[in-house]
Amino acid sequence: MRILQLSNKAPWPANDGSSIAISTLAEGLADNGVELHLLSINTKKHFKPEENIPLGFKEKTNYQSVYRNADTNIKGAFNNLFSSQSYFVSRFFFKEYEETLIEKLKAHSFDIVQLEGVFMATYIPVIKKYSNAKIVLRSHNVEHQIWERHLANEKNLVKKAYLSLQNNRLRSFEIETFNTVDAIITITDEDKKIIGGICQEKPIHTCLTGISLEKYKQVTEPTFANTLFHFASMDWMPNVEAIDWLLKEVWTAILKQQPNAKLIIAGRCMPDRIKKMASQNITVIGDVLDSAEFYKTYDIMLVPLWSGSGLRIKLVEGLAYGKAIITTSIGAEGIPYSNTKDLIIADSAAEFTKAIITLLTNHSQKQNLQKGARTLAESCFDYKIIAGRLISFYKTL
């Protein structure tokens, strides 16, 4: 089987959720005997020098990338008002990538063209013109749902009006894409239900984001015990919302009961206003150069997400490292967990505060969560098994 994988982000190094999702599936497909070709947009915002990508990964995936500054800007946002397309999507379509894609389609006969997210669906007309391959959308999230959840909390009326316009266009484009492609891959069963309700006759397969467990060694004794940490890309709106909520609704209550509590906030593209919150009790790190070392250093993982869809890959990594995790029901979507055994679900400020205090004061319960987390990762997230199941689904197409 020959598969062309198209992504709007360079996947190596795999230092954020979507990069992990793209790169591990690529390796999983290749390790199952697929002839894989991975063609990425290497954006200015997430730029990754191609010379830093390991030769083994390049050869295994026939990797190519095309540079593009796809950053949003005031001029582009304004000009988009006179277009019918969503600015979220249109900024990823450009001539250089289109030309490289056409060359690839002319040079090889593909069985499957796999789009990594709805933003790459802007190239569907090109694919159909130059290939007879089945086109499959791998929906990392139900994108318009993320924005709907965010807009419900947006206070700035001008910003809300503009984003509502863009999200209405995005919703139309996303639904049109669901109905245009030959099949859809979702990362969670929750997203499968949502998309299945929109296009009931479409073949849909849930494909969890797997990881190579041998690369994740369980951490039983972190360097700094009883520290709390939030580790996520801070250029993704739901993660910023999560930190804002944690600091506003939970952190003061924690300090009243545990005055020496330590919170570490880490992740690339850290907003300056959050950097300025650093204090005796709060450490702000920003970019993490070695995520494995980070997980070895800090203890209890916090994932207080209130919007977004899809699978939280950092949470999967936390499970693999055997971390005690506190999250919300939205944060844990897509993970077949047992509450209080594999992780703790807390859906209010009071519940989140109680869970944190419990883990700071009950070592045995924290240890039980650590064991449950690793066991869950081993049973559900092996990348090669997950990719093998996807290949079986592709054969039915």
C-alpha positions in Angstrom: 0.0 0.0 0.0 1.3 3.5 -0.9 0.0 6.4 1.2 0.6 10.2 0.9 0.3 12.0 4.2 -0.2 15.8 4.0 0.2 18.0 7.0 0.2 21.8 7.8 3.0 21.4 10.3 6.5 19.9 10.2 6.3 16.9 12.6 9.9 16.6 13.8 11.0 17.1 16.5 7.7 15.9 17.9 7.4 18.5 20.6 3.7 19.2 20.7 0.5 17.2 20.4 -0.2 17.5 16.7 3.5 16.8 15.8 3.4 13.7 17.9 0.2 12.6 16.3 1.6 13.1 12.8 5.0 11.6 13.3 4.1 8.5 15.3 1.4 7.5 12.9 3.8 8.1 10.0 6.3 5.8 11.6 3.6 3.3 12.6 2.4 3.0 9.0 6.0 2.7 7.7 6.8 0.1 10.3 3.8 -1.9 9.1 5.2 -2.1 5.6 3.4 0.9 4.0 5.3 2.9 1.4 4.7 6.3 3.0 5.3 9.8 1.6 5.0 12.7 4.1 4.7 16.2 2.6 4.5 19.0 5.2 4.1 22.7 5.3 7.0 24.0 7.4 5.4 27.2 8.8 7.2 30.2 10.2 5.4 29.9 13.5 6.4 26.2 14.0 9.5 26.2 11.8 11.8 23.2 12.2 15.0 23.0 10.2 14.9 20.1 7.8 18.6 19.3 8.4 17.8 18.5 12.0 15.4 15.7 11.1 17.1 12.3 11.6 18.0 10.6 8.3 16.2 7.4 9.4 12.9 9.3 9.8 13.4 11.0 6.4 14.1 7.8 4.6 11.3 5.9 6.3 8.7 8.5 5.5 10.1 9.9 2.2 9.9 13.3 3.9 9.6 16.6 2.2 8.6 20.1 3.5 7.7 23.4 1.9 8.3 26.7 3.8 5.4 29.1 4.4 4.7 32.0 6.6 1.1 31.2 7.5 0.9 33.6 10.5 -2.3 35.5 10.9 -2.0 39.3 10.5 -4.3 42.3 10.5 -4.0 42.9 6.7 -4.8 39.2 5.9 -7.6 39.2 8.4 -9.2 42.3 7.0 -8.8 41.2 3.3 -10.5 37.9 4.2 -13.7 39.8 5.1 -14.2 40.2 1.3 -13.8 36.5 0.7 -16.1 33.6 1.2 -13.4 31.4 2.7 -12.5 31.0 6.4 -9.2 32.8 7.2 -8.4 29.8 9.4 -8.2 27.7 6.2 -7.2 30.0 3.3 -3.8 30.9 4.8 -2.5 27.4 4.3 -3.1 27.3 0.5 -0.1 28.6 -1.5 1.4 28.0 -4.9 4.7 26.5 -3.8 3.1 23.7 -1.9 0.5 23.1 -4.6 3.3 22.7 -7.2 5.2 20.2 -5.0 2.1 18.3 -4.3 1.3 18.0 -8.1 4.9 16.8 -8.7 4.4 14.1 -6.0 1.0 13.0 -7.4 2.4 12.8 -11.0 5.5 10.8 -9.8 3.6 8.1 -7.8 0.3 6.3 -7.9 -1.1 6.5 -4.3 -3.8 4.3 -2.8 -4.6 6.7 0.0 -4.0 10.5 0.4 -4.4 11.2 4.1 -5.1 14.8 5.1 -3.8 15.7 8.6 -6.6 18.0 9.7 -9.3 19.9 7.9 -6.9 22.8 6.9 -5.2 20.5 4.3 -8.6 19.9 2.7 -8.1 23.1 0.7 -5.9 20.9 -1.6 -8.7 18.4 -2.4 -9.4 19.8 -5.9 -5.7 19.4 -6.7 -5.6 15.9 -5.4 -8.7 14.9 -7.4 -7.3 16.4 -10.6 -4.0 14.5 -10.5 -4.8 11.3 -8.6 -7.4 8.5 -8.3 -6.4 7.8 -4.7 -9.0 7.6 -1.9 -8.9 10.8 0.0 -9.2 10.4 3.8 -9.5 13.2 6.4 -7.7 12.5 9.7 -9.7 14.9 11.9 -7.5 15.8 14.8 -10.4 17.8 16.3 -13.8 19.0 15.3 -12.4 22.4 14.7 -15.6 24.5 14.6 -16.6 22.9 17.9 -13.4 24.2 19.5 -14.2 27.8 18.4 -17.9 27.5 19.5 -16.7 26.5 23.0 -14.3 29.4 23.0 -16.7 32.0 21.7 -19.2 31.2 24.5 -16.6 32.7 26.9 -15.3 35.6 24.7 -16.1 39.0 26.2 -14.7 41.3 23.6 -17.7 42.0 21.3 -15.7 43.1 18.2 -13.4 40.1 18.5 -16.4 37.8 19.1 -18.2 39.1 16.0 -15.1 38.6 13.8 -14.4 35.1 15.1 -18.0 34.1 14.8 -17.9 35.0 11.2 -14.8 33.0 10.6 -16.2 30.1 12.6 -19.4 30.1 10.5 -17.3 29.8 7.4 -15.1 27.2 9.0 -18.1 25.1 10.0 -19.4 25.2 6.4 -16.0 24.2 5.0 -15.5 21.5 7.6 -19.0 19.9 7.0 -18.4 20.2 3.2 -15.1 18.4 3.7 -16.7 15.6 5.8 -19.1 15.0 2.9 -16.4 15.3 0.1 -13.7 12.9 1.3 -14.0 9.1 0.9 -13.5 8.3 4.6 -12.8 10.0 7.9 -10.3 9.1 10.6 -11.1 10.4 14.1 -8.8 10.3 17.1 -11.6 9.8 19.6 -15.0 8.0 19.7 -16.5 11.3 20.9 -15.5 13.0 17.6 -16.7 10.0 15.7 -20.2 10.4 17.1 -20.2 14.1 16.3 -19.0 13.6 12.7 -21.2 10.5 12.2 -24.2 12.6 13.1 -23.3 15.1 10.3 -22.6 12.5 7.5 -24.2 9.3 8.5 -23.2 7.2 5.5 -19.5 8.0 5.6 -17.0 5.3 6.6 -15.4 6.5 9.9 -12.7 4.8 11.9 -11.4 5.8 15.3 -7.6 5.8 15.4 -6.1 6.8 18.7 -2.8 8.6 18.7 -0.2 6.0 19.6 3.3 6.4 21.0 6.4 4.2 21.0 6.3 3.1 24.7 9.9 2.0 24.7 10.8 5.7 24.4 8.9 6.5 27.6 10.4 5.2 30.9 8.0 5.3 33.9 9.0 7.9 36.4 8.4 6.7 40.0 10.5 9.3 41.9 10.6 12.7 40.3 13.4 15.1 41.2 11.0 17.5 42.9 8.2 15.5 44.6 4.8 17.1 45.1 5.3 19.7 42.5 2.4 20.5 40.2 2.8 21.1 36.5 1.0 22.2 33.3 2.9 21.3 30.2 1.3 22.2 26.8 1.8 24.4 23.7 0.6 27.9 24.7 -0.2 28.9 21.1 -3.3 26.8 21.3 -6.2 28.7 22.8 -7.7 26.0 25.0 -4.4 25.7 26.9 -4.2 29.4 27.6 -7.8 29.2 28.9 -6.8 26.3 31.1 -4.0 28.2 32.8 -6.2 31.4 33.2 -8.9 29.3 34.9 -6.4 27.4 37.1 -4.8 30.6 38.4 -8.1 32.4 38.9 -10.3 29.7 40.2 -8.0 27.2 42.0 -4.6 28.5 42.8 -5.5 30.9 45.6 -7.4 28.1 47.4 -4.5 25.8 47.1 -2.1 28.3 48.6 -4.4 28.8 51.6 -4.2 25.1 52.4 -0.6 24.4 51.1 1.4 27.7 51.3 4.5 26.1 50.0 2.8 24.5 46.9 4.8 24.9 43.7 3.3 25.2 40.2 5.3 24.9 37.0 3.8 26.3 33.8 5.7 25.1 30.7 5.2 25.1 26.9 6.4 26.9 23.8 5.0 30.2 22.7 4.3 31.2 26.3 2.4 34.6 26.5 4.3 37.4 28.1 1.5 38.0 30.6 1.8 34.5 31.9 5.6 34.9 32.1 5.0 37.9 34.4 3.1 35.7 36.8 6.3 34.0 37.9 6.6 34.1 41.7 7.9 32.2 44.7 5.2 29.6 44.1 4.9 29.8 40.3 7.7 28.9 37.9 7.2 29.7 34.2 9.6 27.8 31.9 8.4 28.4 28.3 10.2 26.2 25.7 11.1 22.7 27.0 14.2 21.4 25.2 14.0 17.9 26.7 10.5 16.7 27.5 11.7 13.4 29.0 13.8 15.3 31.4 10.9 17.6 32.3 8.7 14.6 33.1 11.4 13.2 35.3 11.8 16.4 37.2 8.2 17.3 38.2 5.5 15.3 39.8 1.7 15.9 39.5 0.2 16.7 36.0 -2.6 19.2 35.7 -4.8 19.3 32.5 -7.7 21.7 33.3 -9.2 21.9 29.8 -12.6 23.4 29.2 -12.7 23.5 25.4 -11.2 21.7 22.4 -11.9 18.2 21.0 -9.8 15.3 20.0 -7.1 13.5 22.1 -4.7 15.4 24.3 -1.4 13.9 23.3 0.5 15.5 26.2 -1.9 13.7 28.5 -1.1 10.4 26.8 2.6 11.1 27.3 1.8 11.8 31.0 0.2 8.4 31.2 3.2 6.7 29.5 5.6 8.3 32.0 3.3 7.1 34.8 2.3 10.6 36.1 -0.5 11.2 38.6 -2.9 13.3 36.5 -5.8 15.6 37.3 -7.9 16.7 34.4 -11.5 17.5 33.3 -14.0 15.4 31.4 -13.2 17.4 28.3 -9.5 17.0 28.9 -9.8 13.2 29.1 -12.0 12.9 26.0 -10.9 9.9 23.9 -9.1 8.1 26.7 -10.6 4.9 28.0 -9.9 5.7 31.6 -11.2 4.6 34.9 -11.8 7.6 37.2 -9.6 7.6 40.3 -7.7 4.5 39.1 -5.9 5.8 36.0 -6.4 9.6 36.5 -8.7 11.9 38.4 -11.6 13.8 36.8 -12.4 17.2 38.3 -15.1 19.3 36.6 -15.3 22.3 39.0 -13.0 24.5 40.9 -13.9 22.8 44.1 -13.3 19.3 42.7 -10.0 20.4 41.2 -8.8 22.0 44.4 -9.8 18.9 46.4 -8.0 16.6 44.0 -4.8 18.6 44.2 -4.8 18.7 48.0 -5.5 15.0 48.1 -2.5 14.1 45.9 -0.2 16.6 47.8 -1.1 14.9 51.1 -1.8 11.3 50.2 1.3 9.6 48.9 -0.2 6.1 48.5 -3.1 7.4 46.4 -0.6 9.2 44.2 1.4 6.0 43.8 -1.7 4.1 42.8 -2.6 6.7 40.1 1.0 6.5 38.8 0.7 2.7 38.4 -2.7 2.9 36.8 -1.5 5.6 34.3 1.3 3.5 33.0 -0.8 0.3 32.8 -3.4 2.2 30.7 -0.8 3.5 28.3 0.7 0.1 27.8 -2.7 -1.5 27.1 -4.1 1.2 24.7 -1.5 3.3 23.0 1.1 1.2 21.2 1.7 3.1 18.0 2.4 0.1 15.8 -0.7 -1.8 16.8 -2.9 1.3 16.2 -1.4 1.9 12.8 -1.9 -1.7 11.8 -5.6 -1.4 12.6 -5.8 1.7 10.4 -4.2 -0.1 7.5 -6.8 -2.9 7.8 -9.5 -0.2 7.6 -7.9 1.4 4.5 -8.0 -2.0 2.8 -11.8 -2.0 3.1 -11.8 1.2 1.0 
